[in-house]
Amino acid sequence: MLEIRWHSRAGQGAVTGAKGLADVVATTGKDVQAFAFYGSAKRGAAMTAYNRVDDQPIMNHEKYMRPDYVFVIDPALVYTTDVTINDKDNTVYIITTHMSKEELIASQPRLEGKKVYTVDCIKIAQETIGRAIPNTPMLGAFMKISKMYDIEFFKDNMVRILGKLPQKIIDANMLAIQRAYDEVK
Amino acid sequence: MAFDKLELRDIEVWDGNFAAAQALRQCQIDVVAAYPITPSTPIVEGYAKFLADGYVEGEFVMVESEHAAMSGCIGAAAAGGRVATATSSQGFALMVETLYQASGMRLPIVLNVVNRALAAPLNVNGDHSDMYLGRDSGWIQLDAYNPQEAYDLNFIAFKVAEDHDVRLPCMVHQDGFMTSHTAQGVKTLDDDSAYGFVGEFQPMNDMLDLDNPVTHGVQTEEDWHFEHKARQHRDLMLNVAPKIQAAFDAFEKLSGRKYNMVEKYEMEDADVAVVCMGTSVETAREVALEMRKEGIKAGVVGIRVFRPFPFMEIAAALKDIKAIATLDRSSPNGAAGMLFNEIAGALFNTDTKALLSGYVYGLGGRDLTKAHLRDLYKELQANVDAGKVTTQLQQFIGVRGPKLAFL
């Protein structure tokens, strides 16, 4: 079982991102789950979304999770929420920030000793899609770090999933995914 | 037909709400009268979009409340159409008066209930308070544990409700957020097979059949009221279960997916078992398998058909179990708990020696963790080892503060 927790603000597309990832994974015959904690959803409020992936049917519906991966798609959430809660020794963090990994860890000592990767999904989204919607770039970074799928296979599937959007937006998302794939470190 | 078909992939990643909306599209509902409420809104929103995009030939009626939504459904069903809607929680509570009208008038409406807590305090998350509120309303109630089942059970619901030997409305329940907003793989039926399964709507005593005028919604007083209610109860007790079983069998032939009135998991040789509903059934199944590796022969019984209550099937499923836990996701507010009482009733005249204890859990969406269930199974095993219930008969799981236990 692979488990992922997304830290996001309502409106940044974590739910769409989690569902998109689940959709791609499902095409390869695996079982998937994508869900979120909404609270009384207000745009901008901190929220979490979740993915489960397994070769077996997923029967577990508990919300409690010890994630293998933590995605942080809003840079400030590293400080205003505990993104390390319920983690494991080998939990991998992919965090959106404009800072270097060293600067980030110095600014948030909780990340000391963790497997941390950084990528500026906000900047990438602004420069490609034109809006600060950092969900698809995070998935590009995840493909690089996890080596889950070949990036071209992943992008082909995302084109299908984003299908109803205007071609210009789809192209921009593909650019964002590729840039995050190339820039995550 | 004057609408477009949709090409679905064999497996789509849908949440429970969208799965239900797709089922409503494929059943070609004539009328949906609806008032939105979290977390059920996307079901009727989905139907409205399919309608606007030309994938359904029907009518969406916007109303001013859930009371009016069900009233609109009653009118449309009495007129002679295939009718459905969806609601949750406070909306369901507001519908209650009209729920009894729908069942008493023998109108085969399908209501998707996305289970949610009842205020106060206000809470949009999932528990079974609204589902429990509907249990004496004369409706058939089916319970889904995941998005696949929310999809499948809608077809079963129309098939059973519209049968002329049944003619009773049917609720399809799913857990708010835990199913309704959780995307999982859903194996789909193609549009023709799905519609072929439920078939063309066959009207009965429809008001728009002007050659055969009928009266609906009459006043009877004491000379006939009891006979009508007794007839309704009789049909629920005798007619409905065989029709549900027949629909389950036909659906298995079509899809390969098998449903049962009572779902039994790891029960053949089980010593201890939990009885529950909704998503908890699946989490408990996973924990039961883990407990077996630790030497505890654990099983799970899920209630699939909540009304009519499968009294005999429950007794048969549980008669050889040594310790049973009932899990109620609704505050009994001064009683032992619905499932505790129903299971006790079903077992009372059997020669079972089962030790029965009740648990209240998950109110307002509070998480039921695998750790909770592991502790619970261990407690049941301790009861078996001691030959008696070692705890109080009613315990609360997952609530903060000092341990709460009663009876």
Interface residues (C-beta under 8 A of the other chain):
Chain A: A18 K19 A22 D23 A26 D31 V32 Q33 A34 F35 A36 Y38 S40 I58 M59 N60 H61 E62 K63 Y64
Chain B: I11 V13 D15 V124 N146 D175 F177 M178 H181 T182 A183 Q184 G185 T279 S280 E282 T283 R285 E286 D367 L368 T369 K370 A371
